[in-house]
Amino acid sequence: LQLCEGRWQRSTVSVGKASELLSAGYKDQGQEAVGETRTSDSVHLTFDESIVVERIAARVASVCKCNLEDVEALVALRYQPGQFFKRHHDGAMRPSTVFVYLNTMEPGSGGETYFPHLGFQVHASAGSAVMWKNRLPDGSADPRMHHEAKPVLKGVKYGMNCFVNMKPQRDAGHIVLVQHTEDDEGVEGVGEAKDDEDVGTEETESPALTAAAA
């Protein structure tokens, strides 16, 4: 969160026809614009500004079983009292989404991530994350994955959007991902992501919707 100080800006939404954004052949995110359906604040983080950013991207690639270059730039989010993101879908161009909770919201404080078609919601708990698949086998958007960020009633909610895209987002060929298990000893995690240097990740099962340690 220290990386976000002085950088918060109003969050945007993708502008386009729903029939296109949710279709199997659509691979663009459309234009971004401020909309009344989303009132939170965001900071787009670059991979080279902190090894923590790179480490999170590596874990996203591991959990979603995708290539590191397919992970979009991470987006930190801030929801202050009254702010929300109404029901939406992350799009068929994004096979998977991981949402990381950066702080805990006390009971009754709002800010839950609600999946109306699945009939349940996730409460913000620091250091946890929820992962889901956005696409059906035919490549179109899975309508069950519509979700919303409920209004915050008290306090401030911090989170992070981690999207996997259909198209490569950068050249990550200089980074090697190494799978570690709980049985590994002396593993310190991730150092600087330099040429030929390993980036540790954690292997996690990934059904359609999975709560995982971040």
C-alpha positions as CSV (number, residue, x, y, z in Angstrom):
1,L,0.0,0.0,0.0
2,Q,3.0,2.3,0.5
3,L,3.5,2.2,-3.3
4,C,0.0,3.7,-3.7
5,E,0.4,6.8,-1.6
6,G,-0.4,9.9,-3.6
7,R,-1.4,7.9,-6.7
8,W,-5.1,7.0,-6.1
9,Q,-7.4,7.8,-9.0
10,R,-11.0,7.1,-9.7
11,S,-11.5,3.5,-11.0
12,T,-12.6,3.0,-14.6
13,V,-14.8,0.5,-16.4
14,S,-14.5,-1.1,-19.8
15,V,-16.8,0.6,-22.3
16,G,-18.3,-1.6,-25.0
17,K,-21.2,-3.8,-25.9
18,A,-21.8,-6.6,-23.4
19,S,-22.4,-9.0,-26.3
20,E,-18.9,-8.3,-27.5
21,L,-17.1,-8.2,-24.2
22,L,-18.6,-11.5,-23.2
23,S,-18.2,-13.3,-26.5
24,A,-15.8,-16.2,-27.2
25,G,-13.9,-14.4,-30.0
26,Y,-13.4,-11.0,-28.2
27,K,-9.9,-10.5,-27.0
28,D,-9.8,-6.7,-26.3
29,Q,-10.8,-4.9,-23.1
30,G,-12.4,-2.0,-24.8
31,Q,-11.9,1.6,-23.9
32,E,-11.6,2.6,-20.2
33,A,-13.8,5.4,-18.8
34,V,-15.1,6.5,-15.4
35,G,-18.6,5.2,-14.9
36,E,-21.3,5.6,-12.2
37,T,-21.4,1.8,-11.6
38,R,-17.9,1.9,-10.1
39,T,-16.9,4.5,-7.5
40,S,-13.7,3.0,-6.0
41,D,-10.1,4.4,-6.4
42,S,-7.3,2.5,-8.1
43,V,-3.6,2.5,-8.7
44,H,-2.0,0.5,-11.6
45,L,1.2,-1.0,-10.4
46,T,4.2,-1.8,-12.7
47,F,6.0,-5.0,-12.3
48,D,9.4,-3.4,-11.9
49,E,8.5,-1.0,-9.0
50,S,8.7,-3.7,-6.3
51,I,9.7,-7.3,-6.0
52,V,6.4,-7.8,-4.1
53,V,4.5,-7.0,-7.2
54,E,6.5,-9.5,-9.2
55,R,6.0,-12.1,-6.5
56,I,2.2,-11.7,-6.5
57,A,2.1,-12.0,-10.3
58,A,4.1,-15.2,-10.0
59,R,1.7,-16.7,-7.5
60,V,-1.2,-15.7,-9.7
61,A,0.4,-17.5,-12.6
62,S,0.9,-20.6,-10.4
63,V,-2.7,-20.7,-9.0
64,C,-4.3,-20.0,-12.4
65,K,-1.9,-22.4,-14.2
66,C,-1.0,-19.9,-16.8
67,N,2.1,-18.2,-18.3
68,L,3.6,-15.3,-16.3
69,E,3.4,-13.1,-19.3
70,D,-0.4,-13.5,-19.5
71,V,-0.8,-11.8,-16.0
72,E,-2.0,-8.2,-16.4
73,A,-0.5,-5.4,-14.5
74,L,-1.8,-5.6,-10.9
75,V,-4.3,-3.0,-9.8
76,A,-4.6,-1.9,-6.2
77,L,-8.1,-0.9,-5.1
78,R,-9.5,1.3,-2.3
79,Y,-13.1,1.4,-1.2
80,Q,-14.0,4.2,1.2
81,P,-17.4,4.4,2.9
82,G,-20.2,4.5,0.3
83,Q,-18.0,3.3,-2.5
84,F,-18.9,0.2,-4.6
85,F,-18.7,-1.7,-7.9
86,K,-22.1,-2.8,-9.1
87,R,-22.7,-6.2,-10.7
88,H,-20.3,-6.8,-13.6
89,H,-18.2,-9.5,-15.4
90,D,-14.5,-9.4,-15.9
91,G,-14.9,-10.4,-19.6
92,A,-14.3,-13.4,-21.8
93,M,-10.8,-12.0,-22.7
94,R,-9.7,-12.9,-19.1
95,P,-9.7,-16.6,-18.5
96,S,-9.1,-16.2,-14.7
97,T,-9.4,-13.6,-12.0
98,V,-7.7,-13.5,-8.6
99,F,-8.8,-10.9,-6.1
100,V,-6.5,-10.3,-3.1
101,Y,-7.8,-8.8,0.2
102,L,-5.2,-6.5,1.7
103,N,-7.0,-5.8,5.0
104,T,-9.8,-7.3,7.2
105,M,-13.2,-5.7,7.3
106,E,-15.0,-6.1,10.6
107,P,-18.5,-7.7,10.6
108,G,-21.1,-5.3,9.5
109,S,-18.6,-3.0,7.7
110,G,-19.8,-4.1,4.2
111,G,-17.5,-4.4,1.2
112,E,-18.2,-8.1,0.5
113,T,-17.6,-9.6,-2.9
114,Y,-21.0,-11.0,-3.9
115,F,-21.7,-13.6,-6.5
116,P,-25.5,-13.5,-7.0
117,H,-25.7,-16.5,-9.4
118,L,-23.7,-18.6,-6.9
119,G,-25.6,-17.3,-3.9
120,F,-22.8,-16.5,-1.6
121,Q,-20.4,-13.7,-0.8
122,V,-16.8,-13.4,0.4
123,H,-15.8,-11.2,3.4
124,A,-12.5,-9.3,3.2
125,S,-9.8,-10.9,5.3
126,A,-6.2,-9.7,5.2
127,G,-3.9,-12.0,3.4
128,S,-6.6,-14.1,1.7
129,A,-7.7,-14.2,-1.9
130,V,-10.5,-15.6,-4.1
131,M,-9.9,-17.1,-7.6
132,W,-12.5,-17.8,-10.3
133,K,-12.6,-18.9,-13.9
134,N,-14.4,-16.4,-16.3
135,R,-14.8,-18.5,-19.4
136,L,-17.0,-21.5,-20.4
137,P,-15.4,-24.4,-22.5
138,D,-16.6,-22.7,-25.7
139,G,-14.6,-19.5,-24.7
140,S,-17.6,-17.3,-24.0
141,A,-18.1,-15.6,-20.6
142,D,-19.5,-17.8,-17.8
143,P,-22.6,-15.9,-16.6
144,R,-22.3,-17.4,-13.1
145,M,-19.2,-15.3,-12.5
146,H,-21.0,-12.0,-12.5
147,H,-20.1,-10.3,-9.2
148,E,-20.2,-7.1,-7.3
149,A,-18.3,-5.2,-4.6
150,K,-20.9,-4.3,-2.1
151,P,-20.8,-0.7,-0.6
152,V,-18.4,-0.2,2.3
153,L,-20.4,0.9,5.3
154,K,-17.6,1.6,7.7
155,G,-13.8,1.8,7.5
156,V,-11.8,1.4,4.3
157,K,-11.4,-1.7,2.2
158,Y,-8.1,-2.4,0.3
159,G,-7.7,-5.1,-2.3
160,M,-6.0,-6.0,-5.5
161,N,-7.2,-7.1,-8.9
162,C,-5.0,-9.8,-10.6
163,F,-6.3,-10.6,-14.1
164,V,-5.1,-13.3,-16.5
165,N,-5.5,-12.2,-20.1
166,M,-5.8,-14.2,-23.3
167,K,-3.0,-12.2,-24.8
168,P,0.6,-11.8,-23.5
169,Q,1.1,-8.6,-21.5
170,R,4.9,-8.4,-21.5
171,D,8.1,-10.4,-22.1
172,A,8.7,-12.5,-19.0
173,G,11.2,-14.9,-20.6
174,H,14.0,-13.8,-18.2
175,I,12.0,-15.0,-15.1
176,V,11.9,-18.6,-14.1
177,L,9.1,-19.9,-11.9
178,V,10.0,-22.6,-9.4
179,Q,7.3,-24.6,-7.6
180,H,8.0,-24.9,-3.9
181,T,6.1,-27.2,-1.4
182,E,5.7,-27.0,2.3
183,D,8.3,-29.7,2.7
184,D,11.0,-27.4,1.2
185,E,13.5,-26.3,3.8
186,G,15.4,-23.0,3.7
187,V,13.3,-21.4,1.1
188,E,13.3,-17.7,1.5
189,G,10.8,-16.9,-1.2
190,V,11.7,-14.4,-3.9
191,G,14.7,-12.1,-4.4
192,E,15.1,-9.7,-7.2
193,A,13.7,-11.0,-10.5
194,K,16.9,-10.8,-12.5
195,D,18.0,-12.8,-15.6
196,D,18.1,-16.5,-14.9
197,E,17.1,-16.0,-11.3
198,D,14.2,-18.1,-9.8
199,V,11.0,-16.7,-8.7
200,G,9.3,-18.9,-6.1
201,T,5.6,-19.6,-6.3
202,E,3.1,-21.8,-4.5
203,E,1.2,-24.6,-6.2
204,T,-2.6,-24.5,-5.3
205,E,-5.6,-26.4,-6.5
206,S,-7.8,-24.2,-8.7
207,P,-11.5,-25.2,-9.1
208,A,-13.9,-22.6,-10.6
209,L,-13.9,-20.6,-7.4
210,T,-11.1,-21.1,-4.8
211,A,-10.2,-19.3,-1.6
212,A,-6.4,-19.4,-1.3
213,A,-3.8,-17.9,0.9
214,A,-2.2,-14.8,-0.8
